[in-house]
Amino acid sequence: MTFEKAIKQSIKKYFEGVMPNAYIEANGGSFTYTPEYFDDLEKEADGLDKKSKDKGKKEEDVVDELD
């Protein structure tokens, strides 16, 4: 198996909800980037986008403020 094929397979399994259990166990049982983590991150980003629209600011202005 090539490295590229392994990466593609890993990403596909991740999106199917298959978690790398051996990796999680090897790291003491914690895994930061779960599908739930990205769901929460997406909701947070949507909330920031709505706030910026409510204030009448353009998205570019919000990005400039973060820098």
Secondary structure, 3 states (H helix, E strand, C coil): CCHHHHHHHHHHHHHCCCCCHHHHHHCCCCCCCCHHHHHHHHHHHHHHHHHHHHCCCCHHHHHHHHC
